[in-house]
């Protein structure tokens, strides 16, 4: 029996949908019922109104422009934050250097002051006494005697 075509002895109609001769050229389609969207109606495709053809779509960019802008803004904000941090680091180093230099200047001035006062204190010699008299008069006139 294998390899030989089978010839039907009787033709039985199919249960439910009975195919017509014209089903190949004009198939039956099921569309929603306008009164009850849960039901479907069987109609021939040729009896439906044709829909308007949709225009071809333009090619879309590979990367979403909005996402690219947001990514660029995030990277830019991160770079700006890093730059601001570097600026603050540089400013703190500058303040530290100025404070160190100011401390060094103060220490040198203190040593010079001690060196200037030390001979008069340690050797018993009296320092030089200078009397300054300042006379202030009306209208901003003043005279000083040393």
C-alpha positions as CSV (number, residue, x, y, z in Angstrom):
1,X,0.0,0.0,0.0
2,X,2.8,2.4,0.5
3,X,3.7,4.4,-2.5
4,X,0.3,4.0,-4.1
5,X,-2.2,6.9,-4.2
6,X,-5.2,6.5,-2.0
7,X,-8.6,6.9,-3.7
8,X,-11.5,7.9,-1.6
9,X,-14.5,5.6,-1.7
10,X,-17.0,8.1,-0.2
11,X,-16.8,11.9,0.4
12,X,-17.9,13.0,3.8
13,X,-18.5,16.8,4.4
14,X,-16.2,18.4,7.0
15,X,-17.8,19.4,10.3
16,X,-18.0,23.2,10.7
17,X,-16.4,25.1,7.8
18,X,-17.2,23.6,4.4
19,X,-14.6,24.8,1.8
20,X,-15.9,26.2,-1.4
21,X,-14.3,26.0,-4.8
22,X,-13.4,29.7,-4.7
23,X,-11.8,29.7,-1.2
24,X,-8.3,29.8,-2.8
25,X,-8.9,32.9,-4.9
26,X,-11.3,34.6,-2.5
27,X,-10.8,33.3,1.0
28,X,-13.2,33.7,3.9
29,X,-11.9,35.9,6.7
30,X,-13.3,36.5,10.2
31,X,-13.8,40.1,11.2
32,X,-15.2,41.4,14.6
33,X,-18.9,42.0,14.8
34,X,-19.6,45.8,14.9
35,X,-22.2,45.3,17.6
36,X,-20.4,42.8,19.8
37,X,-16.6,42.8,19.5
38,X,-16.4,39.4,21.2
39,X,-18.1,37.8,18.2
40,X,-16.6,37.3,14.8
41,X,-18.4,37.2,11.4
42,X,-17.2,35.2,8.4
43,X,-17.1,37.2,5.2
44,X,-15.4,37.0,1.9
45,X,-12.3,39.1,1.6
46,X,-13.5,40.6,-1.7
47,X,-16.6,42.0,0.2
48,X,-14.4,44.1,2.6
49,X,-13.5,47.6,1.8
50,X,-9.8,48.0,1.0
51,X,-7.8,49.9,3.6
52,X,-5.6,52.9,2.6
53,X,-2.1,51.8,2.0
54,X,0.3,53.0,4.6
55,X,3.2,55.1,3.4
56,X,6.6,53.5,3.7
57,X,8.3,54.4,6.9
58,X,11.5,56.4,7.0
59,X,14.5,54.5,8.3
60,X,15.0,55.0,12.0
61,X,18.4,56.0,13.4
62,X,20.4,53.2,14.9
63,X,20.7,55.0,18.3
64,X,17.9,56.9,19.9
65,X,18.7,60.6,19.7
66,X,17.1,61.4,23.0
67,X,19.0,58.7,24.7
68,X,22.2,59.9,23.1
69,X,21.6,63.4,24.3
70,X,20.9,62.2,27.8
71,X,24.0,60.0,27.8
72,X,26.1,63.0,26.5
73,X,24.6,65.2,29.2
74,X,25.4,62.7,31.9
75,X,29.0,62.3,30.7
76,X,29.3,66.1,30.4
77,X,28.0,66.5,34.0
78,X,30.4,63.9,35.2
79,X,33.4,65.5,33.5
80,X,32.4,68.9,34.8
81,X,32.1,67.5,38.4
82,X,35.6,65.9,38.0
83,X,37.0,69.2,36.8
84,X,35.4,71.1,39.7
85,X,36.9,68.5,42.1
86,X,40.3,69.0,40.5
87,X,39.9,72.8,40.8
88,X,39.1,72.5,44.5
89,X,42.1,70.2,45.0
90,X,44.3,72.7,43.3
91,X,42.8,75.6,45.4
92,X,43.2,73.6,48.6
93,X,46.9,73.0,47.7
94,X,47.3,76.7,47.0
95,X,45.8,77.7,50.3
96,X,48.0,75.1,52.1
97,X,51.1,76.5,50.4
98,X,50.1,80.1,51.3
99,X,49.5,79.1,54.9
100,X,52.8,77.3,55.0
101,X,54.6,80.3,53.6
102,X,52.8,82.6,56.0
103,X,53.9,80.4,58.9
104,X,57.4,80.5,57.7
105,X,57.4,84.3,57.4
106,X,55.9,84.6,60.9
107,X,58.6,82.3,62.3
108,X,61.4,84.3,60.6
109,X,59.9,87.6,61.9
110,X,59.7,86.1,65.4
111,X,63.3,84.9,65.2
112,X,64.5,88.3,64.0
113,X,62.6,90.0,66.8
114,X,64.1,87.7,69.4
115,X,67.6,88.3,67.9
116,X,67.0,92.0,68.1
117,X,65.8,92.0,71.7
118,X,68.1,89.3,73.0
119,X,71.3,91.3,73.3
120,X,69.7,94.0,75.5
121,X,68.0,91.4,77.7
122,X,70.7,88.9,78.1
123,X,73.8,91.1,78.5
124,X,72.4,93.6,80.9
125,X,72.8,96.5,78.5
126,X,69.9,98.8,78.2
127,X,68.3,99.3,74.9
128,X,68.0,102.7,73.2
129,X,65.0,104.7,74.4
130,X,63.3,106.9,71.9
131,X,60.6,109.4,73.0
132,X,58.2,110.4,70.3
133,X,55.8,113.3,70.8
134,X,52.9,113.8,68.5
135,X,50.9,117.0,68.5
136,X,47.6,117.0,66.6
137,X,45.8,120.3,66.0
138,X,42.6,121.4,64.4
139,X,41.9,120.9,60.7
140,X,44.3,118.0,60.4
141,X,47.6,119.7,61.2
142,X,50.0,117.7,63.3
143,X,53.7,117.8,64.2
144,X,55.9,115.0,65.5
145,X,59.2,115.3,67.5
146,X,61.5,112.5,67.9
